[in-house]
Amino acid sequence: MGIGIRTRSSHMDAGAVAAATPATRDRYMDLLRVASLATVVLGHWLMAAVSVGADGTAEVGNLLAIRPGLQLLTWVLQVMPVFFFVGGFSHAMSYRSVSRKLAGQGVYAAFLRARLQRLLRPTMVFVAVWGAGALALQLTDSGGDLAGVAARLVAQPLWFIGIYLAMVAFTPPLLRLHERWGWWAFAGLVGGAAAVDVLRFEGGVPYVPFLNFAFVWLAVHQLGFLRADGMLTRPALLAVAGLAGAASLVAFGPYPLSMVGMPGERISNMAPPTFALLCHGMWLVGAVELLRKPAARLLERPAAWRAVVVANGIAMTAFLWHLTAMLGVYAVMLAAGLDLPAPGSGAWWAQVPPRMAVAAGVTAALVAVFRRAERPPAARTAAPPARWGGPGAALGVTLALFGVLGLSIVGFGGLLDGHTAVLIAVRITAPAAVAMALAGWALVEAAGNAGLRSRGRL
C-alpha cells in the first residue's frame, strides 16, 4: 500500500528501520502519504456532526452542509489526489523493481500481491469485525439509532480503497504509456476527463459520467509516474493552472464549490468525479511539490524521519478505524447524557478540541489491537510461476475492487434485510460485496504466491 516501509525482520523497531534507510530513498513521498491520510482523518472528524433531533433520536449530519460557507476548506482538506499521486510514484518504482527481479516471469501477479498486502489485509479485518458486529446488533435488536447510522457511515471511506485497487491493476499498461509518451499520456487522460464532462453536462449522455472514475483519478496517478522519472519540473505552473481551472469551472460552470460530496446535492465533484476535481488535484500536486525541498531538509533529522516511519506502519489501520472511534465517542456522550450543541454553534466548536483528542486516543487503542494486519506476512518460498497467475491476479483485483466499492455504498446496515445499493448500474447487497472482496483477496494472494520464485519474497 502506498510506499509503506518494509523491514527485513519483524524484530526491527522503527529506530532501526529509520537508521537503515538508504540515502536514495525519497523520504518526502513517505511523508506525503502519512500527511494526506492524517488530513483526511481530521477532515472526517470535523465534518461528522451528531445532534439529537426533536424526536430524541441521534442524527448524523455534515458540518459543511450545515455551514456552507466552510466548503471552501475542502480546497485544502480534500487531499486524496495527493495520496493517489504518491501511489503513482510508488507503483512505478515497485513495478520496475519486481520486473528486474523476476525477469518477466509472473511479474503482474507478484506485483499485485506485493502492492496489495498492506492494503487488503487490514481492510478485510475491518470488514470482518464490522460485519460480525453489525450482524450481532441486528440479531439482538440492540445498539440504538446511532449504531445503525454508524454501520452505514463507517464503510463509506472504503471507496478510496476500491479506486486505489484499480490504480494498482492498471499500473503496467499506463506505465508503458507513460514511458513512451510522457506528458502526452497525462494530457490524454485530462482530455478524456474534459470530454466526459461535456457529454455529461451538455449532452446529458447517461452512464458516461462514470468514466471519470478512471480518467480523473488515473490522471492524478499518472502525475506520480512523471514525478518518479524526474519530469515534474515546473510544479508552480501545474499549481497555478490547476487552481485557475478549478476556480473558473466553479465560478462559471455547473460545478459546486465543495470538493467533497454534500448530502442531497444535484451535482457532486466526487461521485462521479468531475473535471473540476481533476483541476483541484493538479493544484494540490503542484503545491506539495513546491514544499519538497524544505520538507526534505526536515526529514534529514533522525527524529522527524523516525516519526514518519512509525506513522507509515499504522496509517492504513488508523484510516480504517477513525470513524468508528469518533462515532464511539459520540455514543458515549449520548449514553452519559452530555449535551450535544447545535453543529456549527459556538458551544459545538468549543467541544471540537477535546472531542478530537478523545477520538485520537480511541483510534490509537484500535490501532494497537488491529495493527498486526498491516504487517506483511513472513517471507516464504513458492513454486515457479503458474500460467494462471496473471489472469488469476487480474480477476482477483477486479472482484476485490467491486466488492470494496459496493460495500462503501451499501454499508453494513440491514445485513439480513436484503438492503441493496446501486453500483454503477447493478444492485448489490452487503453480503455479496463482502463475498466478492474476500474472493478477490484470496485470488490475489494465491496468484501472487504461485508467481513468486524460489529466490524469496519481493
VODREN-303282 format. One record per residue (C-alpha): x, y, z; residue number from 0. Coordinates in steps of 0.5 Angstrom, whole numbers. Layout:
N
SITE    east   north      up   num
SITE       X       Y       Z   NUM
...
***
This chain:
458
SITE    east   north      up   num
SITE       0       0       0     0
SITE       3       7      -2     1
SITE      10       7      -1     2
SITE      10       3       6     3
SITE      17       2       9     4
SITE      18      -6      10     5
SITE      23      -9      15     6
SITE      28     -15      14     7
SITE      26     -17      20     8
SITE      20     -17      24     9
SITE      24     -15      30    10
SITE      27      -9      27    11
SITE      24      -3      31    12
SITE      22       4      28    13
SITE      29       7      30    14
SITE      33       1      27    15
SITE      29       2      20    16
SITE      30       9      20    17
SITE      37       9      21    18
SITE      38       3      16    19
SITE      34       8      10    20
SITE      38       8       4    21
SITE      40      15       2    22
SITE      37      14      -5    23
SITE      30      14      -1    24
SITE      25      19      -3    25
SITE      23      21       4    26
SITE      18      26       2    27
SITE      14      22      -1    28
SITE      13      18       5    29
SITE      11      24       9    30
SITE       6      26       4    31
SITE       3      19       5    32
SITE       2      20      12    33
SITE       0      27      12    34
SITE      -5      26       7    35
SITE      -8      20      11    36
SITE      -8      25      17    37
SITE     -11      30      14    38
SITE     -17      26      11    39
SITE     -18      23      18    40
SITE     -18      30      21    41
SITE     -23      33      16    42
SITE     -28      27      17    43
SITE     -27      28      25    44
SITE     -29      36      24    45
SITE     -35      34      19    46
SITE     -38      29      23    47
SITE     -44      33      26    48
SITE     -48      29      31    49
SITE     -54      32      34    50
SITE     -61      30      38    51
SITE     -67      31      34    52
SITE     -74      34      36    53
SITE     -76      26      37    54
SITE     -70      25      41    55
SITE     -66      20      36    56
SITE     -59      22      34    57
SITE     -58      25      28    58
SITE     -51      25      24    59
SITE     -50      31      19    60
SITE     -45      34      15    61
SITE     -42      41      18    62
SITE     -40      43      11    63
SITE     -48      42       9    64
SITE     -50      46      16    65
SITE     -45      51      15    66
SITE     -44      52       7    67
SITE     -39      58       8    68
SITE     -34      53      11    69
SITE     -34      49       4    70
SITE     -28      53       2    71
SITE     -24      49       7    72
SITE     -25      43       2    73
SITE     -20      46      -3    74
SITE     -14      45       2    75
SITE     -17      39       6    76
SITE     -19      34       0    77
SITE     -12      31      -1    78
SITE     -14      25      -3    79
SITE     -11      27     -10    80
SITE      -4      28      -6    81
SITE      -5      20      -4    82
SITE      -6      18     -11    83
SITE       0      22     -13    84
SITE       4      18      -8    85
SITE       1      12     -11    86
SITE       3      13     -18    87
SITE      10      15     -16    88
SITE      11       8     -11    89
SITE       7       4     -16    90
SITE      12       6     -22    91
SITE      18       4     -17    92
SITE      15      -2     -15    93
SITE      13      -5     -21    94
SITE      20      -4     -24    95
SITE      24      -7     -18    96
SITE      19     -13     -19    97
SITE      21     -13     -26    98
SITE      28     -13     -25    99
SITE      28     -19     -20   100
SITE      23     -24     -24   101
SITE      26     -22     -31   102
SITE      19     -22     -34   103
SITE      16     -29     -30   104
SITE      10     -28     -26   105
SITE      11     -20     -26   106
SITE       4     -18     -26   107
SITE       1     -23     -20   108
SITE       8     -22     -16   109
SITE       7     -14     -17   110
SITE       0     -14     -15   111
SITE       1     -18      -9   112
SITE       7     -14      -6   113
SITE       3      -8      -7   114
SITE      -4     -10      -4   115
SITE      -2     -14       2   116
SITE      -1      -8       7   117
SITE      -8      -5       4   118
SITE     -13     -11       3   119
SITE     -10     -15      10   120
SITE     -12      -9      15   121
SITE     -19      -8      10   122
SITE     -21     -15      11   123
SITE     -20     -15      18   124
SITE     -24      -9      19   125
SITE     -30     -12      14   126
SITE     -30     -18      18   127
SITE     -30     -14      25   128
SITE     -35      -9      23   129
SITE     -39     -15      19   130
SITE     -40     -19      25   131
SITE     -41     -13      30   132
SITE     -47     -11      25   133
SITE     -50     -18      25   134
SITE     -50     -18      32   135
SITE     -53     -12      33   136
SITE     -59     -14      28   137
SITE     -60     -21      31   138
SITE     -60     -18      38   139
SITE     -64     -12      36   140
SITE     -60      -7      40   141
SITE     -55      -1      39   142
SITE     -60       4      38   143
SITE     -61       9      32   144
SITE     -53      12      32   145
SITE     -51       5      32   146
SITE     -55       4      25   147
SITE     -52      10      22   148
SITE     -45       8      24   149
SITE     -46       2      21   150
SITE     -47       5      14   151
SITE     -42      11      15   152
SITE     -36       7      17   153
SITE     -36       4      11   154
SITE     -36      10       6   155
SITE     -29      11       6   156
SITE     -27       5       3   157
SITE     -29       8      -4   158
SITE     -22      10      -4   159
SITE     -19       3      -3   160
SITE     -23       1      -9   161
SITE     -20       7     -13   162
SITE     -13       5     -11   163
SITE     -14      -2     -13   164
SITE     -16       0     -20   165
SITE     -10       4     -20   166
SITE      -5      -2     -18   167
SITE      -9      -6     -23   168
SITE      -8      -1     -29   169
SITE       0       1     -27   170
SITE       3      -4     -32   171
SITE       0      -1     -38   172
SITE      -1       6     -36   173
SITE       7       6     -34   174
SITE       8       3     -41   175
SITE       4       9     -44   176
SITE       8      14     -40   177
SITE      15      11     -42   178
SITE      13      12     -49   179
SITE       9      19     -49   180
SITE      11      22     -42   181
SITE       7      29     -41   182
SITE       2      27     -47   183
SITE       0      21     -44   184
SITE      -2      25     -38   185
SITE      -5      30     -43   186
SITE      -9      24     -46   187
SITE     -13      23     -39   188
SITE     -14      30     -38   189
SITE     -17      31     -45   190
SITE     -22      25     -43   191
SITE     -24      27     -37   192
SITE     -26      34     -40   193
SITE     -30      30     -46   194
SITE     -34      26     -41   195
SITE     -36      33     -37   196
SITE     -38      36     -44   197
SITE     -42      29     -46   198
SITE     -45      30     -38   199
SITE     -47      37     -38   200
SITE     -48      39     -45   201
SITE     -51      32     -48   202
SITE     -54      29     -42   203
SITE     -51      22     -44   204
SITE     -53      17     -39   205
SITE     -47      13     -35   206
SITE     -42      17     -39   207
SITE     -40      21     -32   208
SITE     -38      14     -29   209
SITE     -32      14     -34   210
SITE     -29      20     -30   211
SITE     -27      15     -24   212
SITE     -22      13     -29   213
SITE     -20      19     -33   214
SITE     -20      24     -27   215
SITE     -16      19     -22   216
SITE     -11      16     -27   217
SITE      -9      23     -29   218
SITE      -7      24     -22   219
SITE      -4      18     -21   220
SITE       0      19     -28   221
SITE       3      25     -25   222
SITE       6      20     -20   223
SITE      10      17     -26   224
SITE      12      24     -28   225
SITE      15      25     -21   226
SITE      18      18     -21   227
SITE      22      20     -27   228
SITE      24      27     -25   229
SITE      19      30     -31   230
SITE      15      34     -26   231
SITE      20      40     -26   232
SITE      15      46     -26   233
SITE      10      45     -20   234
SITE       9      52     -20   235
SITE       6      52     -27   236
SITE       2      46     -25   237
SITE      -1      49     -19   238
SITE      -3      56     -22   239
SITE      -6      52     -28   240
SITE     -10      47     -23   241
SITE     -12      53     -19   242
SITE     -14      58     -24   243
SITE     -18      52     -28   244
SITE     -22      50     -21   245
SITE     -24      57     -20   246
SITE     -26      58     -27   247
SITE     -30      52     -27   248
SITE     -34      53     -20   249
SITE     -35      61     -22   250
SITE     -38      60     -29   251
SITE     -40      53     -30   252
SITE     -44      48     -26   253
SITE     -39      45     -21   254
SITE     -41      46     -14   255
SITE     -36      50      -9   256
SITE     -34      43      -5   257
SITE     -29      38      -7   258
SITE     -32      33      -3   259
SITE     -40      30      -4   260
SITE     -45      34       0   261
SITE     -52      31       2   262
SITE     -57      32      -3   263
SITE     -53      36      -8   264
SITE     -55      35     -15   265
SITE     -48      35     -18   266
SITE     -42      33     -14   267
SITE     -35      34     -15   268
SITE     -33      27     -13   269
SITE     -39      22     -15   270
SITE     -37      21     -21   271
SITE     -31      26     -21   272
SITE     -31      32     -25   273
SITE     -26      36     -29   274
SITE     -26      41     -23   275
SITE     -24      36     -18   276
SITE     -18      34     -23   277
SITE     -16      41     -23   278
SITE     -16      41     -16   279
SITE     -12      35     -16   280
SITE      -7      39     -20   281
SITE      -6      45     -16   282
SITE      -5      41     -10   283
SITE       0      36     -13   284
SITE       4      43     -15   285
SITE       3      46      -9   286
SITE       6      40      -5   287
SITE      12      39     -10   288
SITE      14      47      -8   289
SITE      15      45      -1   290
SITE      19      39      -3   291
SITE      26      42      -1   292
SITE      25      45       6   293
SITE      21      38       8   294
SITE      27      34       5   295
SITE      31      38      10   296
SITE      27      37      16   297
SITE      27      29      14   298
SITE      34      29      14   299
SITE      33      30      22   300
SITE      33      23      25   301
SITE      27      24      30   302
SITE      23      27      24   303
SITE      24      21      20   304
SITE      23      16      25   305
SITE      16      19      27   306
SITE      15      18      19   307
SITE      17      11      19   308
SITE      12      10      26   309
SITE       6      13      22   310
SITE       7       9      16   311
SITE       7       3      20   312
SITE       0       4      22   313
SITE      -3       9      17   314
SITE      -8       5      14   315
SITE     -10       2      20   316
SITE     -12       9      23   317
SITE     -15      11      17   318
SITE     -20       5      17   319
SITE     -22       6      24   320
SITE     -22      13      25   321
SITE     -30      14      24   322
SITE     -31       8      29   323
SITE     -27      12      34   324
SITE     -31      19      33   325
SITE     -38      16      33   326
SITE     -36      11      39   327
SITE     -34      18      43   328
SITE     -41      21      41   329
SITE     -44      15      43   330
SITE     -41      15      50   331
SITE     -43      22      50   332
SITE     -50      21      49   333
SITE     -50      15      54   334
SITE     -47      19      59   335
SITE     -53      25      58   336
SITE     -48      30      56   337
SITE     -50      36      52   338
SITE     -49      36      44   339
SITE     -50      43      42   340
SITE     -52      45      35   341
SITE     -47      43      30   342
SITE     -43      50      28   343
SITE     -45      54      34   344
SITE     -40      57      39   345
SITE     -41      51      44   346
SITE     -40      46      39   347
SITE     -34      49      37   348
SITE     -31      49      44   349
SITE     -32      42      44   350
SITE     -28      40      38   351
SITE     -21      40      41   352
SITE     -23      35      47   353
SITE     -27      31      42   354
SITE     -22      30      37   355
SITE     -17      29      43   356
SITE     -21      23      46   357
SITE     -22      20      39   358
SITE     -15      20      37   359
SITE     -14      16      44   360
SITE     -19      11      42   361
SITE     -16      11      35   362
SITE     -10       9      38   363
SITE     -13       4      42   364
SITE     -16       1      36   365
SITE      -9       1      32   366
SITE      -6      -3      38   367
SITE     -11      -8      37   368
SITE     -11      -9      30   369
SITE      -4      -6      27   370
SITE      -2     -13      26   371
SITE      -6     -14      20   372
SITE      -2      -8      17   373
SITE       5     -12      18   374
SITE       7     -16      11   375
SITE       7     -24      13   376
SITE      14     -27      14   377
SITE      18     -29       7   378
SITE      17     -36       4   379
SITE      19     -39      -2   380
SITE      14     -42      -7   381
SITE      14     -46     -14   382
SITE      16     -43     -21   383
SITE      11     -38     -24   384
SITE       4     -41     -26   385
SITE       1     -40     -32   386
SITE      -6     -38     -29   387
SITE      -2     -33     -24   388
SITE      -3     -26     -29   389
SITE     -10     -28     -30   390
SITE     -12     -30     -23   391
SITE      -9     -24     -20   392
SITE     -13     -19     -25   393
SITE     -19     -23     -24   394
SITE     -18     -22     -16   395
SITE     -16     -15     -16   396
SITE     -23     -14     -20   397
SITE     -27     -18     -15   398
SITE     -24     -14     -10   399
SITE     -25      -7     -12   400
SITE     -32      -8     -14   401
SITE     -33     -11      -7   402
SITE     -30      -6      -3   403
SITE     -33       0      -8   404
SITE     -40      -4      -7   405
SITE     -39      -4       1   406
SITE     -37       3       1   407
SITE     -44       5      -2   408
SITE     -49       0       2   409
SITE     -45       0       8   410
SITE     -46      -6      14   411
SITE     -53      -4      16   412
SITE     -59      -9      15   413
SITE     -55     -15      13   414
SITE     -61     -19      14   415
SITE     -66     -15      11   416
SITE     -63     -15       3   417
SITE     -62      -8       3   418
SITE     -59      -6      -3   419
SITE     -55       0      -7   420
SITE     -53       1     -14   421
SITE     -46       0     -16   422
SITE     -46       4     -23   423
SITE     -52       0     -26   424
SITE     -52      -6     -22   425
SITE     -56      -7     -15   426
SITE     -51     -10     -10   427
SITE     -52     -13      -2   428
SITE     -47     -12       3   429
SITE     -46     -20       4   430
SITE     -45     -20      -4   431
SITE     -40     -14      -3   432
SITE     -36     -18       2   433
SITE     -36     -24      -1   434
SITE     -33     -21      -7   435
SITE     -28     -17      -3   436
SITE     -26     -24       0   437
SITE     -26     -28      -6   438
SITE     -22     -23     -10   439
SITE     -17     -22      -4   440
SITE     -16     -30      -4   441
SITE     -14     -30     -11   442
SITE      -9     -24     -11   443
SITE      -6     -28      -5   444
SITE      -6     -35      -9   445
SITE      -4     -32     -16   446
SITE       2     -28     -12   447
SITE       4     -34      -8   448
SITE       4     -38     -15   449
SITE       8     -32     -18   450
SITE      14     -32     -13   451
SITE      20     -35     -15   452
SITE      25     -39     -10   453
SITE      29     -33      -9   454
SITE      24     -31      -4   455
SITE      20     -25      -2   456
SITE      20     -19      -6   457
***
